[in-house]
């Protein structure tokens, strides 16, 4: 029975939508920006209600369930567990961060920009809290429209091509996801995700469904070789768009694996795990090499994100607690670190007019505070001990070595590449000659306000991740336990079938001696 409580998840989705209405009556750009900031902060404050989440249980909490279309089995069904709670929290954290980072960089169609951002945040909260497959799919698709607008209307010079590649790739994956949702309803008799988790689907059905869902999720992550839209979209999007794409939308794909792929098709997930692990390793190494070869700061961060998300998917398909813990922690931490780096790339663009590394040389002498922040987030980006990314990456590598020595051996070079491709541009930016920073203004109060909370989280989650682990562990242990029990059950069934086929009696009633009956 669902206990009555304040419908916090619905309110978190409705507030940005309702808050968009006053934009129609606001006259000045200054008032538009301040209203957007106030509303985003109000959304984050409202999210403090999520602190009522009870640790120590794998059950869904803050559940809201209302019949929607009973004849079709549809319901408005929301809830969070340890897996989805921090994804909702990350969305709330990035909301005001994106508003502040866009304060001076967006000057045209200002109202439309913030309305698109508000709709996007609302849809993302829906994705991370929906427990009905159709509702999940509606929010999944709703994310595409405002993201496309952010790239196409406020992006860089190549925005048209970037927006087109983004929408074509993601729509292709989403169309297949709809096929899987219909198949689950026909085979499992329900759209409710918790109900479908208990349904024993056949291995063949699971394999087809997993492949269909994996394609949709791999495009969204993105995962090699479905990543070609990523450098265009990340590079041409406005600062807020790049932050949303890397910090939140990439997590939608990984979240899809955790919420749908592993619980609904556990046997198929284990069957195809070697393939996903191979794709993850390729993403780690390929992303690292491409990042090292770039001279555009946004593309360096974009390809770095490809490598980091490869680590996240690798952790999930190791099927051990260390790996999955590291993956979920890294999902949250990557959002903070990469979002901050994209924001700082936007600050540089505002001063130099370019993302090219050659336009940002010798900054250490003229903007030392900026370089201090940049260096801090760079060290976090390549998982320096004591920073947030170190915790997740360490657990993933530990899980890789736990599963197979060679997996760990192939993953370690990715960590070394991260240090190389992040330190190379940092060295040139700090001490490069000739300096182009003469006369530049160092960090202003608005930039301090946006980056200090992120810096605090980098240190806090790097030095004291215990609370994070306490929240996520029950859900992850339940997920790993279910996978292990299903795997053992599958082995027993296959052994029984094998023994039965060996000892079967042919139709003539005599024992089969090996010849034809």
C-alpha positions in Angstrom: 0.0 0.0 0.0 1.3 3.5 -0.9 1.6 5.7 2.1 0.1 9.2 1.6 2.8 11.9 1.3 3.4 15.3 -0.4 3.6 14.7 -4.2 7.1 16.0 -4.4 8.1 14.4 -7.7 5.1 15.9 -9.5 5.7 19.3 -8.0 9.3 19.2 -9.1 8.2 18.6 -12.7 5.4 21.1 -12.6 7.2 24.0 -11.1 9.5 24.7 -14.1 6.5 24.4 -16.4 4.3 26.7 -14.5 7.2 29.1 -13.9 7.6 29.5 -17.6 4.2 31.3 -17.9 5.4 34.6 -16.3 8.0 35.0 -19.0 5.2 36.1 -21.3 4.6 39.1 -19.1 8.2 40.0 -18.3 9.5 43.0 -20.3 13.3 43.4 -19.8 16.2 40.9 -20.2 17.4 41.7 -16.7 14.1 40.7 -15.2 14.0 37.6 -17.3 17.4 36.4 -16.1 16.5 37.1 -12.4 13.2 35.3 -12.7 14.9 32.3 -14.2 17.5 32.3 -11.4 14.9 32.7 -8.6 12.7 29.9 -10.0 15.7 27.5 -10.5 16.8 28.1 -6.9 13.2 27.6 -5.7 13.2 24.3 -7.5 16.4 23.2 -5.8 15.1 24.3 -2.4 11.9 22.3 -3.0 14.1 19.3 -3.8 15.3 19.3 -0.1 12.1 17.3 0.5 14.0 14.4 -1.0 16.0 14.2 2.2 13.0 12.3 3.6 14.3 9.3 1.6 14.9 6.4 4.0 18.3 4.7 3.8 18.6 0.9 4.3 15.9 -0.2 1.9 15.8 -1.1 -1.8 12.1 -0.2 -2.2 10.8 2.6 -4.3 9.9 5.6 -2.1 7.9 8.8 -2.5 5.7 6.8 -4.8 2.8 8.4 -6.7 0.4 6.2 -8.5 -2.8 7.3 -10.2 -4.8 5.4 -12.8 -4.3 7.0 -16.2 -5.9 4.8 -18.9 -7.1 1.7 -17.0 -8.3 -0.1 -20.1 -4.8 -0.1 -21.4 -3.1 -0.7 -18.0 -1.5 2.8 -18.0 -1.0 4.7 -14.8 0.8 7.9 -13.7 3.4 6.1 -11.7 6.4 7.8 -10.1 9.0 6.9 -7.5 12.7 6.9 -6.6 15.1 4.4 -5.2 18.8 4.6 -4.4 19.6 4.5 -8.1 17.4 7.3 -9.3 17.5 9.6 -6.3 20.9 11.1 -7.0 20.0 11.5 -10.7 17.0 13.7 -9.7 19.3 15.5 -7.3 21.9 16.1 -10.0 19.2 17.6 -12.3 18.1 20.0 -9.5 21.7 21.0 -8.9 22.5 21.7 -12.6 19.3 23.8 -13.1 20.5 27.0 -11.4 24.1 26.3 -12.5 23.0 26.4 -16.2 21.0 29.6 -15.6 24.0 31.4 -14.0 26.4 30.1 -16.7 24.2 31.5 -19.4 23.9 35.0 -17.8 25.8 36.9 -20.4 26.4 34.3 -23.1 22.7 34.3 -24.3 21.4 37.6 -25.6 18.9 36.7 -28.3 15.5 35.1 -27.7 16.2 35.2 -24.0 12.7 34.1 -22.9 12.5 31.3 -25.4 15.9 30.0 -24.2 14.9 29.8 -20.6 11.5 28.3 -21.4 13.4 25.5 -23.4 15.7 25.0 -20.4 12.8 24.8 -18.0 10.9 22.2 -20.1 14.1 20.2 -20.4 14.6 20.1 -16.7 11.0 19.0 -16.1 11.3 16.2 -18.6 14.6 15.0 -17.1 13.1 14.7 -13.7 10.3 12.7 -15.3 12.8 10.3 -16.9 14.6 9.6 -13.6 11.4 9.1 -11.6 8.9 7.4 -14.0 8.0 3.8 -13.1 5.6 3.2 -16.0 7.1 2.3 -19.3 4.9 4.6 -21.4 5.4 7.5 -19.0 9.1 6.8 -19.1 9.1 6.9 -22.9 7.0 10.1 -23.1 9.6 11.9 -20.9 12.4 10.3 -22.8 11.1 11.8 -26.1 10.1 15.1 -24.5 13.8 15.7 -23.6 14.7 15.8 -27.4 12.6 18.8 -28.4 14.1 21.5 -26.0 17.6 20.1 -26.5 17.3 20.3 -30.3 16.2 23.9 -29.9 19.0 24.8 -27.6 21.5 23.6 -30.2 19.8 24.8 -33.3 18.9 28.3 -32.1 21.7 29.2 -29.6 24.6 27.0 -30.8 27.8 27.9 -32.6 28.5 28.3 -36.3 27.9 24.6 -37.1 24.7 24.4 -35.0 22.5 23.3 -37.9 24.5 20.2 -38.7 25.0 19.5 -35.0 21.3 19.7 -34.2 20.4 17.5 -37.2 22.9 14.8 -36.3 21.7 14.9 -32.7 18.0 14.5 -33.5 18.5 11.8 -36.2 20.6 9.6 -34.0 18.5 9.9 -30.9 15.2 9.5 -32.7 16.4 6.3 -34.4 17.2 4.8 -31.0 14.0 6.0 -29.4 11.8 4.4 -32.2 13.3 1.0 -31.3 12.7 1.7 -27.6 9.0 2.0 -28.3 9.0 -1.4 -30.0 10.5 -2.9 -26.8 7.8 -1.2 -24.6 5.0 -2.6 -26.6 6.6 -6.1 -26.6 6.9 -6.0 -22.7 3.2 -5.1 -22.4 2.2 -8.0 -24.7 4.5 -10.5 -23.1 4.4 -9.3 -19.5 0.9 -8.0 -19.2 1.8 -4.7 -17.7 3.6 -1.3 -18.3 4.6 -1.0 -14.6 8.4 -1.4 -14.3 8.3 -2.9 -10.7 5.7 -5.5 -11.9 7.8 -6.4 -15.0 10.9 -6.9 -12.8 9.2 -10.0 -11.4 8.1 -11.5 -14.7 10.1 -14.6 -15.9 10.7 -13.8 -19.6 12.2 -16.4 -21.9 15.8 -16.1 -22.9 15.1 -15.5 -26.5 12.6 -12.7 -25.7 15.1 -11.1 -23.3 17.9 -11.2 -25.9 15.8 -9.4 -28.5 14.5 -6.8 -26.0 18.0 -6.2 -24.6 19.5 -5.6 -28.0 16.7 -3.1 -28.9 17.0 -1.2 -25.6 20.8 -1.3 -25.6 20.9 0.4 -29.0 18.7 3.2 -27.8 20.8 3.6 -24.6 24.2 3.3 -26.3 23.3 6.2 -28.6 22.2 8.4 -25.7 25.3 7.7 -23.5 27.0 7.8 -26.2 29.0 4.6 -26.5 31.5 3.7 -29.3 30.6 3.3 -32.2 27.4 5.3 -31.8 29.1 8.5 -30.7 29.6 10.5 -33.9 26.8 13.0 -33.0 28.5 13.8 -29.7 31.5 16.0 -30.6 29.2 18.1 -32.9 26.4 18.5 -30.4 28.7 19.1 -27.4 30.9 21.4 -29.3 28.3 23.6 -31.0 25.7 23.8 -28.1 25.6 26.8 -25.9 27.3 26.5 -22.5 24.0 25.4 -20.8 23.4 22.9 -23.6 26.8 21.3 -23.3 26.4 21.0 -19.5 22.9 19.4 -19.9 24.1 17.0 -22.6 27.2 15.8 -20.7 26.0 16.0 -17.1 22.4 14.8 -17.5 21.4 13.5 -20.9 24.4 11.1 -21.2 23.2 9.7 -17.8 19.8 8.9 -19.3 21.4 6.1 -21.3 23.3 4.6 -18.4 20.2 5.0 -16.2 18.2 3.1 -18.9 20.6 0.1 -18.5 20.2 0.2 -14.7 16.4 0.7 -14.6 15.3 -1.4 -17.6 18.2 -3.4 -19.2 19.5 -5.3 -16.2 16.2 -5.7 -14.1 13.9 -6.7 -17.0 16.3 -8.7 -19.1 18.9 -10.0 -16.6 19.8 -13.2 -18.5 20.3 -11.4 -21.8 22.3 -8.7 -20.0 24.7 -11.3 -18.8 24.8 -13.0 -22.2 25.7 -9.7 -24.0 27.9 -8.3 -21.2 31.2 -9.2 -23.1 30.0 -7.1 -26.0 29.1 -4.1 -23.8 32.4 -4.4 -22.0 34.3 -4.4 -25.3 32.4 -1.3 -26.4 33.2 0.4 -23.1 36.9 -0.3 -23.4 36.9 1.0 -26.9 35.1 4.2 -25.7 37.7 4.6 -23.0 40.7 4.3 -25.2 39.3 5.9 -28.4 37.8 8.8 -26.5 41.1 9.4 -24.7 43.2 9.3 -27.8 40.9 11.7 -29.6 40.8 14.1 -26.7 44.6 14.1 -26.7 44.6 15.1 -30.4 42.2 18.1 -30.1 43.1 21.8 -29.9 39.5 22.9 -29.2 38.7 23.0 -25.5 35.1 22.0 -25.8 36.0 19.0 -28.0 38.7 18.0 -25.5 36.1 17.9 -22.8 33.6 16.2 -25.1 35.9 13.3 -26.0 37.0 13.1 -22.4 33.3 12.6 -21.6 33.2 9.7 -24.1 36.0 8.0 -22.2 34.5 8.7 -18.8 31.1 7.3 -19.8 32.9 4.2 -21.1 34.2 3.7 -17.5 30.6 4.0 -16.2 29.1 1.4 -18.6 32.1 -0.9 -17.9 31.3 -0.7 -14.2 27.7 -1.7 -14.8 28.4 -4.8 -16.9 31.1 -6.1 -14.5 28.1 -7.4 -12.4 29.9 -7.0 -9.1 29.2 -4.6 -6.3 32.4 -2.6 -6.7 31.8 -2.0 -10.4 28.2 -1.0 -10.1 28.9 1.2 -7.0 31.7 2.9 -9.0 29.4 3.4 -12.0 26.6 5.1 -10.1 29.0 7.3 -8.1 30.8 8.2 -11.3 27.5 9.1 -13.0 27.0 11.8 -10.4 30.6 12.9 -10.1 31.1 13.1 -13.9 28.1 15.5 -14.1 29.7 17.9 -11.5 33.2 17.8 -13.0 32.4 17.9 -16.7 29.7 20.5 -16.2 32.2 22.7 -14.4 34.8 22.3 -17.1 32.2 23.2 -19.8 31.2 26.2 -17.7 34.9 27.3 -17.5 35.3 26.8 -21.3 32.3 29.2 -21.7 34.1 31.7 -19.4 37.2 31.5 -21.6 35.1 31.9 -24.8 33.5 35.0 -23.4 36.9 36.6 -22.9 38.8 35.3 -25.9 36.0 34.8 -28.4 37.2 31.3 -29.3 37.4 27.8 -27.9 40.8 27.2 -29.6 43.6 26.5 -27.2 45.9 28.9 -29.1 43.7 31.8 -28.0 44.1 31.0 -24.3 47.8 30.8 -23.7 49.7 32.1 -20.7 46.7 32.7 -18.4 48.6 31.9 -15.2 50.1 35.4 -15.0 47.0 37.4 -15.7 44.0 35.4 -14.5 45.5 33.2 -11.7 42.2 32.6 -9.9 40.6 31.3 -13.1 43.6 29.0 -13.6 43.4 27.8 -10.0 39.8 26.8 -10.5 40.6 25.2 -13.9 43.5 23.2 -12.5 41.3 22.0 -9.6 38.6 20.7 -11.9 41.2 19.2 -14.3 42.7 17.2 -11.5 39.3 16.0 -10.5 38.6 15.1 -14.2 41.5 12.6 -14.3 40.6 11.2 -10.9 43.4 12.6 -8.7 43.2 11.0 -5.2 41.0 13.1 -2.9 38.7 14.3 -5.6 35.2 12.9 -6.4 36.1 11.1 -9.6 38.8 9.1 -7.9 36.2 7.2 -5.8 34.2 6.0 -8.7 37.1 5.3 -11.0 38.9 3.3 -8.2 35.8 1.2 -7.6 35.3 0.5 -11.3 39.0 -0.6 -11.7 38.8 -2.7 -8.6 35.6 -4.4 -10.0 37.4 -4.9 -13.3 40.4 -6.7 -11.7 37.9 -8.6 -9.6 36.2 -10.0 -12.6 39.1 -10.5 -14.9 42.8 -9.5 -14.7 42.9 -8.6 -18.4 39.9 -6.3 -18.1 41.7 -4.3 -15.5 44.9 -4.2 -17.7 42.9 -2.8 -20.7 41.1 -0.2 -18.5 44.2 1.2 -16.8 45.6 3.0 -19.9 42.3 4.9 -20.1 43.1 6.4 -16.7 46.6 7.3 -17.8 45.3 8.9 -21.0 43.0 11.1 -18.9 45.9 12.6 -17.1 47.7 13.2 -20.4 44.9 14.9 -22.3 43.8 17.1 -19.4 47.3 18.2 -18.3 48.6 19.0 -21.8 46.1 21.9 -22.5 46.4 23.0 -18.8 50.1 23.4 -19.1 49.8 25.5 -22.3 47.0 27.6 -20.8 49.1 28.4 -17.7 52.5 29.0 -19.1 52.1 29.1 -22.9 53.8 31.9 -24.9 52.9 34.3 -26.2 50.2 35.2 -23.7 46.9 36.4 -25.1 45.4 37.2 -21.7 46.8 40.7 -21.3 44.0 43.0 -20.0 41.7 40.1 -19.3 39.4 40.3 -16.2 39.9 37.5 -13.7 37.0 35.7 -12.0 34.0 37.9 -11.3 31.5 37.3 -8.3 28.9 35.6 -10.5 31.5 33.1 -11.6 32.7 32.5 -8.1 29.2 31.9 -6.9 28.6 29.3 -9.7 31.9 27.3 -9.3 32.4 27.3 -5.5 29.6 24.9 -4.7 30.9 22.6 -7.4 34.4 22.7 -6.0 33.0 21.9 -2.5 31.2 18.8 -3.9 34.3 17.7 -5.7 36.2 17.6 -2.3 33.3 16.4 -0.2 32.4 13.4 -2.4 36.1 12.7 -2.8 36.9 12.7 0.9 33.6 11.5 2.4 31.6 9.3 0.0 30.1 7.2 2.9 26.7 8.9 2.8 26.4 8.4 -1.0 27.3 4.7 -0.5 24.7 4.2 2.3 21.9 5.5 0.0 22.8 3.5 -3.1 24.0 0.2 -1.6 20.6 -1.4 -0.8 19.3 -0.8 -4.3 22.5 -2.0 -5.9 22.9 -5.1 -3.7 19.3 -6.0 -4.6 20.0 -5.6 -8.3 23.3 -7.6 -8.1 21.6 -10.3 -6.0 18.7 -10.6 -8.5 21.2 -10.9 -11.4 23.2 -13.6 -9.6 20.1 -15.6 -8.6 18.7 -15.4 -12.1 22.0 -16.5 -13.5 22.2 -19.5 -11.2 18.6 -20.4 -12.0 19.3 -20.2 -15.7 22.3 -22.6 -15.3 20.2 -25.1 -13.4 17.5 -25.0 -16.1 20.0 -25.4 -18.9 21.7 -28.3 -17.1 18.3 -29.9 -16.6 17.4 -29.5 -20.3 20.8 -30.9 -21.3 20.5 -34.0 -19.0 16.9 -34.5 -20.3 18.1 -34.4 -23.9 20.9 -36.8 -23.2 18.6 -39.4 -21.5 15.5 -38.9 -23.5 13.6 -42.1 -24.7 12.9 -42.1 -28.5 9.4 -42.5 -29.8 9.8 -46.2 -30.3 10.1 -46.8 -26.6 13.7 -48.1 -26.7 16.8 -46.5 -25.3 18.7 -44.4 -27.8 22.0 -46.1 -28.3 23.3 -43.4 -30.6 22.0 -44.7 -34.0 18.9 -43.6 -35.8 15.6 -44.7 -34.2 
